[in-house]
Amino acid sequence: MTDPSRQAERVRAAMPQGGLFAEKEWRISPEPFVLSKTEVRQLEQLGPVFHRFQKTCDLLYRRSRSGSLPDWIAGYLDQGKPASLLETGLAHTTLTETPRVIRPDLILTAVGFSATELDSVPGGIGLTAWLGETYAALDPSHEIVGGSRGMFDGFASIFGEGGADLLVSQESAGYRPEMEWLAGYLRGEWRVTDAESYEVSGRDVYRFFELFDLPNLPAAGDLMAAAAAGRVKVTAPFKPWLEEKLWSALFWSHPLSEVWKRELRESNWRRLREIFPQSWVVDPAEVPHHAVIPGLEIGSFAELKAFSQKERELVLKLSGFNEQAWGSRSVTVGQDASQAEWGGAVDAAIASFGVLPYLLQRFHAGKLVNHPWWNPATGQIERMEGRVRLCPYYFVSAKDDSVSLGGVLATICPADKKILHGMRDAILVPCRVE
């Protein structure tokens, strides 16, 4: 039998020089996280559904802007965004473009998956590629989801032949090591370069910077103009409305339900209703005296402040377009906050409307799992009870628009953590088939 401590040491020894994340560490495990065949099949099936969902989001936004759907849809999504950026995204040459990398954050619950958001500019691509390759070599009998090359081939497929320029901003510099490692192992010509000083070359571009960061990127204007004119292809496209978390609230909006069913197909609509938690845009607009906010049974969001701890199985977070809207920086978990903290978060969300909208979501707790990790202080294998966030990476081929599952990153966080994300005391591993 293979010694687990030795396996973990081999993983650590395989770490690229300079690491994969700047100044970030995680707990190493001697083995991948196991998913059942049914769970893996469900994840594979979800890729095309999420792709169709994003295309439908783009369609609903454009129809709202053109007047064939209510203007409040675009009104929510346009808050705080410069007109020049919105017009670039609406340019004819990028009309049907949607992100070619799709990474949902899925909480593994006792009854399935709960999708807290979809990320179009995700970190972890290089990390997950390295983990998949490393753990596949560690034990060839393990069937790593996506295989040892799934992340490499999937990422390459989103461009035409010949490679692309990978633009990384200073704001995203923590992820630059993983992108440089990835570029070095892809077939073709790939170049990681600074987003601040990039000169348009006519090559395809992978955008690894957030759109709220545009004022700090002097070269971005030329790239936006080139994309709008069709001289270069950029993914994710300059469509800030597709990077808002509040799409889950619009998906749950009763007035839009028939539109969603028609555009998604009802079977996909039902599947997504099982996955997206019930959500609301924190809109302080007055509710008629005879009505309540569906699912909350209150007449205004201010009434959330009086909810008991048991009633606060809810999450508040910024929808997007702000440096506080990623990495769980703006997240408040109702059950985890004191009454005063929760009240303050509700007040901040209400006050922010009109500039930066907030999203309110039902909180679904992850199920408890038990996974081994290697303690470098003792050289021993220990076990940790935790909850899991799964990040499947889907890639949309530039050739035929097909969707592939490149791999799945499992982040196993200590059981007492309500917010599941990469942290020093979390275990990061790829997933394998049971």
C-alpha positions as CSV (number, residue, x, y, z in Angstrom):
1,M,0.0,0.0,0.0
2,T,1.3,3.5,-0.9
3,D,2.4,5.6,2.1
4,P,0.0,8.6,2.2
5,S,2.7,10.8,3.8
6,R,5.0,10.0,0.9
7,Q,2.3,10.8,-1.6
8,A,1.8,14.2,0.0
9,E,5.5,14.9,-0.1
10,R,5.6,14.1,-3.8
11,V,2.8,16.6,-4.4
12,R,4.8,19.3,-2.5
13,A,8.0,18.4,-4.4
14,A,6.2,18.7,-7.7
15,M,5.2,22.4,-6.9
16,P,6.6,24.7,-9.6
17,Q,9.4,26.9,-8.5
18,G,7.9,30.2,-7.4
19,G,4.5,28.6,-6.7
20,L,1.2,29.0,-8.4
21,F,-0.3,31.8,-6.4
22,A,1.6,34.8,-5.1
23,E,2.0,34.6,-1.3
24,K,-0.8,32.0,-0.9
25,E,-0.6,28.5,0.6
26,W,-3.0,25.7,1.2
27,R,-3.2,22.3,2.9
28,I,-1.8,19.4,0.8
29,S,-3.7,16.1,0.7
30,P,-2.3,12.7,-0.4
31,E,-5.5,12.0,-2.4
32,P,-8.1,13.7,-4.7
33,F,-11.6,14.4,-3.6
34,V,-14.0,11.6,-4.7
35,L,-17.2,12.3,-6.6
36,S,-19.7,9.7,-7.5
37,K,-20.2,8.8,-11.1
38,T,-23.7,10.3,-10.9
39,E,-22.2,13.6,-9.6
40,V,-19.6,13.7,-12.3
41,R,-22.3,13.0,-15.0
42,Q,-24.4,15.8,-13.5
43,L,-21.4,18.2,-13.7
44,E,-20.8,17.2,-17.3
45,Q,-24.4,17.9,-18.2
46,L,-24.4,21.3,-16.5
47,G,-21.8,22.8,-18.8
48,P,-24.0,23.3,-21.8
49,V,-26.8,24.4,-19.5
50,F,-24.7,27.2,-18.0
51,H,-23.5,28.2,-21.4
52,R,-27.1,28.5,-22.6
53,F,-27.9,30.4,-19.4
54,Q,-25.2,33.0,-20.2
55,K,-26.4,33.4,-23.7
56,T,-30.0,33.9,-22.4
57,C,-28.7,36.5,-19.9
58,D,-27.1,38.4,-22.8
59,L,-30.2,38.2,-24.9
60,L,-32.4,39.4,-22.1
61,Y,-30.1,42.4,-21.4
62,R,-30.0,43.4,-25.1
63,R,-33.8,43.0,-25.4
64,S,-34.2,45.2,-22.4
65,R,-31.9,47.9,-23.9
66,S,-33.9,47.7,-27.2
67,G,-37.3,48.0,-25.5
68,S,-38.7,44.5,-26.2
69,L,-38.4,43.6,-22.5
70,P,-38.8,45.8,-19.4
71,D,-36.1,48.5,-19.0
72,W,-35.7,47.7,-15.3
73,I,-33.6,44.6,-16.3
74,A,-30.9,46.7,-17.9
75,G,-31.5,49.4,-15.3
76,Y,-30.3,47.0,-12.6
77,L,-27.3,45.7,-14.6
78,D,-26.1,49.1,-15.8
79,Q,-25.7,50.7,-12.3
80,G,-22.4,52.3,-11.7
81,K,-21.0,51.4,-15.2
82,P,-19.5,53.9,-17.7
83,A,-21.5,54.4,-20.9
84,S,-18.4,53.8,-23.0
85,L,-17.9,50.3,-21.6
86,L,-21.6,49.4,-22.2
87,E,-21.5,50.6,-25.8
88,T,-18.3,48.6,-26.4
89,G,-20.2,45.5,-25.2
90,L,-23.1,46.3,-27.5
91,A,-21.0,46.6,-30.6
92,H,-22.2,44.6,-33.5
93,T,-19.0,42.6,-33.9
94,T,-19.4,41.3,-30.3
95,L,-23.2,41.0,-30.4
96,T,-23.4,37.2,-29.7
97,E,-20.1,36.8,-27.8
98,T,-20.3,35.3,-24.3
99,P,-17.5,34.2,-22.0
100,R,-15.6,31.1,-23.2
101,V,-14.5,30.1,-19.7
102,I,-17.4,29.4,-17.2
103,R,-16.7,28.5,-13.6
104,P,-19.6,28.2,-11.2
105,D,-19.0,28.0,-7.5
106,L,-21.0,25.0,-6.4
107,I,-21.5,24.1,-2.7
108,L,-21.8,20.4,-2.2
109,T,-24.9,20.0,-0.1
110,A,-26.7,16.9,1.3
111,V,-29.2,17.0,-1.6
112,G,-26.9,18.1,-4.5
113,F,-25.3,21.3,-5.8
114,S,-26.0,24.9,-4.9
115,A,-24.5,27.5,-7.3
116,T,-23.6,30.7,-5.4
117,E,-22.3,32.4,-8.6
118,L,-20.9,32.0,-12.1
119,D,-17.5,33.5,-12.7
120,S,-16.4,34.5,-16.2
121,V,-12.9,35.6,-15.3
122,P,-11.9,33.0,-12.8
123,G,-8.6,32.3,-11.0
124,G,-7.4,28.7,-10.6
125,I,-7.2,27.6,-14.2
126,G,-3.4,27.0,-14.0
127,L,-3.7,25.6,-10.4
128,T,-6.4,23.1,-11.4
129,A,-4.4,22.1,-14.5
130,W,-1.3,21.5,-12.3
131,L,-3.3,19.6,-9.7
132,G,-5.0,17.3,-12.3
133,E,-1.7,16.5,-13.9
134,T,0.1,16.0,-10.6
135,Y,-2.5,13.7,-9.0
136,A,-3.0,11.7,-12.2
137,A,0.7,10.9,-12.1
138,L,0.6,10.2,-8.4
139,D,-1.8,7.2,-8.8
140,P,-2.6,6.2,-12.4
141,S,-5.5,4.1,-11.2
142,H,-7.4,7.3,-10.2
143,E,-9.6,8.7,-12.9
144,I,-9.2,12.4,-12.5
145,V,-12.2,14.3,-13.8
146,G,-11.2,15.8,-17.1
147,G,-8.1,13.7,-17.3
148,S,-4.5,14.9,-16.9
149,R,-4.7,17.2,-19.9
150,G,-8.4,18.3,-19.7
151,M,-7.6,21.8,-18.4
152,F,-4.8,22.4,-20.9
153,D,-6.8,21.2,-23.9
154,G,-10.0,22.9,-22.8
155,F,-8.3,26.3,-22.3
156,A,-6.5,26.0,-25.7
157,S,-9.9,25.2,-27.4
158,I,-11.4,28.7,-26.6
159,F,-9.0,30.2,-29.1
160,G,-8.1,29.4,-32.7
161,E,-4.8,27.7,-33.5
162,G,-1.6,29.4,-32.6
163,G,-2.2,30.5,-29.1
164,A,-3.1,33.9,-27.6
165,D,-2.0,36.8,-25.4
166,L,-2.9,36.4,-21.7
167,L,-3.4,39.9,-20.2
168,V,-2.9,40.0,-16.4
169,S,-3.4,43.3,-14.5
170,Q,-1.6,44.4,-11.4
171,E,-4.9,44.0,-9.5
172,S,-4.9,40.3,-10.5
173,A,-1.2,39.8,-10.2
174,G,-1.6,37.2,-7.5
175,Y,-2.7,34.8,-10.2
176,R,0.1,35.6,-12.6
177,P,2.3,32.7,-11.6
178,E,-0.4,30.1,-12.4
179,M,-1.0,31.7,-15.8
180,E,2.7,31.8,-16.6
181,W,3.0,28.1,-15.7
182,L,0.0,27.3,-17.8
183,A,1.3,29.2,-20.8
184,G,4.5,27.2,-20.6
185,Y,2.7,23.9,-20.9
186,L,0.3,24.7,-23.7
187,R,0.9,23.8,-27.3
188,G,1.4,26.8,-29.5
189,E,2.5,30.3,-28.9
190,W,1.2,31.8,-25.6
191,R,2.4,34.9,-24.0
192,V,1.5,36.4,-20.5
193,T,1.8,40.1,-20.5
194,D,0.9,43.2,-18.5
195,A,-2.6,44.5,-19.1
196,E,-1.4,48.0,-18.2
197,S,1.0,48.4,-21.2
198,Y,-0.4,45.9,-23.8
199,E,-0.2,46.9,-27.4
200,V,-2.8,45.3,-29.7
201,S,-1.1,42.8,-31.9
202,G,-4.1,41.3,-33.7
203,R,-3.7,38.0,-31.7
204,D,-6.6,36.6,-29.7
205,V,-6.6,37.9,-26.1
206,Y,-7.6,36.3,-22.8
207,R,-8.7,39.0,-20.4
208,F,-7.5,38.3,-16.9
209,F,-8.5,41.6,-15.4
210,E,-11.8,42.9,-13.9
211,L,-13.7,45.6,-15.8
212,F,-14.0,47.8,-12.7
213,D,-10.2,48.1,-13.0
214,L,-10.3,49.8,-16.5
215,P,-9.4,53.3,-15.2
216,N,-6.0,51.8,-14.0
217,L,-5.3,50.2,-17.4
218,P,-4.1,52.9,-19.9
219,A,-3.8,50.4,-22.8
220,A,-7.3,49.0,-22.4
221,G,-9.0,51.7,-24.5
222,D,-7.1,50.6,-27.6
223,L,-8.0,46.9,-26.9
224,M,-11.7,47.8,-26.4
225,A,-11.7,49.7,-29.7
226,A,-10.1,46.9,-31.5
227,A,-12.6,44.4,-30.1
228,A,-15.6,46.6,-31.0
229,A,-14.2,46.9,-34.6
230,G,-13.7,43.2,-34.9
231,R,-9.9,43.4,-35.3
232,V,-9.3,41.2,-32.3
233,K,-11.2,38.6,-30.3
234,V,-11.3,39.0,-26.5
235,T,-12.6,36.6,-24.0
236,A,-14.3,37.2,-21.7
237,P,-15.9,39.9,-23.9
238,F,-16.3,43.5,-22.6
239,K,-19.8,42.8,-21.4
240,P,-20.0,43.9,-17.8
241,W,-23.7,42.9,-17.4
242,L,-22.7,39.3,-17.8
243,E,-20.4,39.6,-14.7
244,E,-23.1,40.5,-12.3
245,K,-24.2,38.1,-9.6
246,L,-27.7,39.5,-9.6
247,W,-28.6,37.3,-12.6
248,S,-29.7,34.7,-10.1
249,A,-32.3,37.1,-8.8
250,L,-33.5,38.0,-12.3
251,F,-33.7,34.2,-12.9
252,W,-36.0,33.9,-9.9
253,S,-38.1,37.0,-11.0
254,H,-41.7,35.9,-11.5
255,P,-42.4,38.5,-14.3
256,L,-39.5,36.9,-16.3
257,S,-40.3,33.3,-15.7
258,E,-42.0,32.6,-19.1
259,V,-39.1,34.3,-21.0
260,W,-36.6,32.2,-19.1
261,K,-38.5,29.0,-19.8
262,R,-38.9,29.8,-23.5
263,E,-35.2,30.7,-24.1
264,L,-33.7,28.0,-21.9
265,R,-36.2,25.2,-22.5
266,E,-38.3,24.3,-19.6
267,S,-36.2,21.2,-18.7
268,N,-33.1,23.4,-18.3
269,W,-35.1,26.0,-16.4
270,R,-36.2,23.4,-13.9
271,R,-32.7,22.1,-13.5
272,L,-31.3,25.6,-12.8
273,R,-34.1,26.3,-10.3
274,E,-32.8,23.3,-8.3
275,I,-29.2,24.8,-8.4
276,F,-29.5,28.6,-8.1
277,P,-30.6,29.5,-4.6
278,Q,-33.7,31.8,-4.4
279,S,-32.3,35.3,-4.7
280,W,-33.5,38.9,-4.7
281,V,-32.1,42.3,-5.8
282,V,-32.0,44.5,-2.8
283,D,-34.2,47.2,-4.3
284,P,-35.6,49.7,-1.8
285,A,-38.5,50.6,-4.1
286,E,-41.8,50.8,-2.3
287,V,-43.9,47.7,-2.3
288,P,-47.8,48.2,-2.6
289,H,-49.5,48.0,0.8
290,H,-51.3,44.8,-0.2
291,A,-48.2,43.0,-1.4
292,V,-45.0,41.4,0.0
293,I,-41.6,40.5,-1.4
294,P,-42.0,36.9,-2.6
295,G,-40.3,34.3,-0.6
296,L,-39.5,36.7,2.2
297,E,-43.0,37.8,3.1
298,I,-42.0,41.3,4.1
299,G,-43.0,44.7,2.7
300,S,-39.5,46.2,2.5
301,F,-35.9,45.0,2.7
302,A,-35.4,47.2,5.8
303,E,-37.6,44.6,7.7
304,L,-34.7,42.1,7.2
305,K,-33.0,43.8,10.1
306,A,-35.5,42.4,12.5
307,F,-35.1,38.8,11.4
308,S,-34.0,36.4,14.1
309,Q,-30.8,34.4,13.8
310,K,-32.9,31.3,12.7
311,E,-34.6,33.4,10.0
312,R,-31.3,34.8,8.7
313,E,-30.3,31.8,6.6
314,L,-29.4,34.4,4.0
315,V,-26.4,35.9,2.4
316,L,-25.8,39.5,1.4
317,K,-23.2,40.4,-1.2
318,L,-22.3,43.0,-3.8
319,S,-23.4,42.0,-7.3
320,G,-20.3,43.1,-9.1
321,F,-18.2,45.9,-10.7
322,N,-16.3,46.7,-7.6
323,E,-13.0,45.5,-6.0
324,Q,-15.1,44.4,-3.0
325,A,-17.3,42.2,-5.1
326,W,-15.0,39.2,-5.5
327,G,-13.1,36.9,-3.1
328,S,-16.0,37.0,-0.6
329,R,-14.9,40.5,0.6
330,S,-18.5,41.9,0.6
331,V,-20.2,38.8,1.9
332,T,-22.3,38.8,5.1
333,V,-23.8,35.5,6.2
334,G,-26.9,36.2,8.3
335,Q,-26.5,33.4,10.7
336,D,-22.9,34.2,11.3
337,A,-23.5,37.9,12.1
338,S,-24.7,39.5,15.3
339,Q,-28.0,41.4,15.1
340,A,-26.1,44.7,14.9
341,E,-23.8,43.5,12.2
342,W,-26.6,42.1,10.1
343,G,-28.6,45.3,10.5
344,G,-25.6,47.3,9.4
345,A,-25.1,45.1,6.3
346,V,-28.8,45.5,5.4
347,D,-28.5,49.3,5.7
348,A,-25.4,49.4,3.6
349,A,-27.0,47.2,0.9
350,I,-30.1,49.5,0.7
351,A,-27.9,52.6,0.6
352,S,-25.8,51.2,-2.2
353,F,-28.7,50.7,-4.6
354,G,-28.5,53.0,-7.6
355,V,-24.7,52.8,-7.7
356,L,-23.7,49.2,-6.7
357,P,-26.6,46.8,-6.2
358,Y,-26.5,44.1,-3.7
359,L,-27.8,40.5,-4.0
360,L,-29.6,38.6,-1.3
361,Q,-29.5,34.8,-1.5
362,R,-30.8,31.8,0.5
363,F,-27.9,30.2,2.4
364,H,-27.5,26.5,1.7
365,A,-25.0,24.8,4.1
366,G,-22.5,22.4,2.6
367,K,-22.6,18.8,3.8
368,L,-19.9,17.5,6.1
369,V,-17.1,15.5,4.7
370,N,-13.9,14.0,6.1
371,H,-10.6,14.3,4.1
372,P,-7.0,13.6,4.9
373,W,-4.3,16.3,4.8
374,W,-0.5,16.3,5.4
375,N,0.7,18.3,8.4
376,P,4.2,19.5,7.5
377,A,4.9,20.4,11.1
378,T,4.6,16.8,12.2
379,G,5.1,15.0,8.9
380,Q,1.9,13.1,9.7
381,I,-1.4,12.6,7.9
382,E,-4.3,14.1,9.8
383,R,-8.0,14.2,8.9
384,M,-10.2,17.3,8.7
385,E,-13.9,17.6,8.9
386,G,-15.0,20.2,6.4
387,R,-17.4,21.4,3.8
388,V,-16.7,21.5,0.1
389,R,-16.9,24.1,-2.7
390,L,-16.6,22.6,-6.1
391,C,-15.3,24.7,-9.0
392,P,-15.8,22.9,-12.3
393,Y,-14.1,24.6,-15.3
394,Y,-16.0,24.6,-18.5
395,F,-14.5,25.7,-21.8
396,V,-16.5,26.8,-24.9
397,S,-14.7,25.8,-28.1
398,A,-14.0,28.6,-30.6
399,K,-14.4,25.9,-33.3
400,D,-18.0,24.7,-32.8
401,D,-19.3,26.3,-29.6
402,S,-19.2,22.9,-27.8
403,V,-18.6,22.8,-24.1
404,S,-16.1,20.6,-22.3
405,L,-15.5,20.0,-18.6
406,G,-11.7,20.5,-18.2
407,G,-11.5,19.6,-14.5
408,V,-13.0,20.2,-11.0
409,L,-11.2,21.9,-8.2
410,A,-12.4,21.0,-4.7
411,T,-11.8,23.4,-1.9
412,I,-12.4,21.7,1.5
413,C,-12.8,24.3,4.3
414,P,-12.9,23.6,8.0
415,A,-16.4,22.8,9.1
416,D,-16.8,25.9,11.2
417,K,-16.4,28.2,8.2
418,K,-19.6,29.6,6.6
419,I,-17.9,31.1,3.6
420,L,-16.1,28.5,1.5
421,H,-13.2,29.8,-0.4
422,G,-9.4,29.3,-0.8
423,M,-7.7,30.0,2.6
424,R,-4.6,29.0,4.4
425,D,-6.3,26.2,6.3
426,A,-8.3,24.8,3.4
427,I,-7.4,21.6,1.4
428,L,-7.2,22.1,-2.4
429,V,-7.3,19.0,-4.5
430,P,-8.6,17.9,-7.9
431,C,-11.6,15.6,-8.1
432,R,-11.7,12.0,-9.2
433,V,-14.4,9.6,-10.2
434,E,-15.5,7.1,-7.6
